[in-house]
């Protein structure tokens, strides 16, 4: 059974940093593109970043480029999202997701991800 468990969310002041973690189990990690999305009430789930399992290739939303970094530890089956220079508009529930069938393409549409975590709240105060 595939499980994705996020941690690391919380409350931080604008300009601060947080690191989110997503621990994967159930065979999802190896061979999968792993991504981060976020969602605020009343809005669609938004792509944040994703990472290829093999060569580490990554893709980022324009709104987070230069501030967020996705990385993964294949030995620990864990993907991370380092968030720096946080802004109030980064406030959202952040979700980890796994896409095992893209052939390594770093995809950004929620529909291309088969597995999702439960989400972790990130709140950035001004």
BELQUIHU-V727010 format. One record per backbone hydrogen bond with DSSP energy under -0.5 kcal/mol. NH is the residue of the N-H (numbers start at 0). CO is the residue of the C=O. If there is no record, write none. Layout:
# BELQUIHU-V727010
nh=NH co=CO
nh=NH co=CO
This chain:
# BELQUIHU-V727010
nh=2 co=24
nh=4 co=22
nh=5 co=3
nh=6 co=20
nh=9 co=120
nh=11 co=122
nh=13 co=124
nh=14 co=85
nh=15 co=12
nh=17 co=82
nh=19 co=80
nh=20 co=6
nh=21 co=78
nh=22 co=4
nh=23 co=21
nh=23 co=76
nh=24 co=2
nh=31 co=28
nh=32 co=98
nh=33 co=50
nh=34 co=96
nh=35 co=48
nh=36 co=94
nh=37 co=45
nh=38 co=92
nh=42 co=39
nh=45 co=37
nh=47 co=35
nh=48 co=35
nh=49 co=58
nh=50 co=33
nh=51 co=56
nh=55 co=51
nh=58 co=49
nh=60 co=47
nh=63 co=60
nh=64 co=60
nh=66 co=63
nh=67 co=63
nh=68 co=81
nh=70 co=79
nh=72 co=77
nh=73 co=71
nh=75 co=72
nh=76 co=72
nh=77 co=72
nh=78 co=21
nh=79 co=70
nh=80 co=19
nh=81 co=68
nh=82 co=17
nh=82 co=80
nh=83 co=66
nh=83 co=81
nh=84 co=14
nh=85 co=15
nh=89 co=86
nh=90 co=87
nh=91 co=121
nh=92 co=38
nh=93 co=91
nh=93 co=119
nh=94 co=36
nh=96 co=34
nh=97 co=114
nh=98 co=32
nh=99 co=97
nh=101 co=98
nh=104 co=101
nh=106 co=104
nh=111 co=108
nh=112 co=109
nh=113 co=97
nh=113 co=111
nh=114 co=97
nh=116 co=95
nh=117 co=3
nh=119 co=93
nh=121 co=91
nh=122 co=9
nh=124 co=11
nh=124 co=122
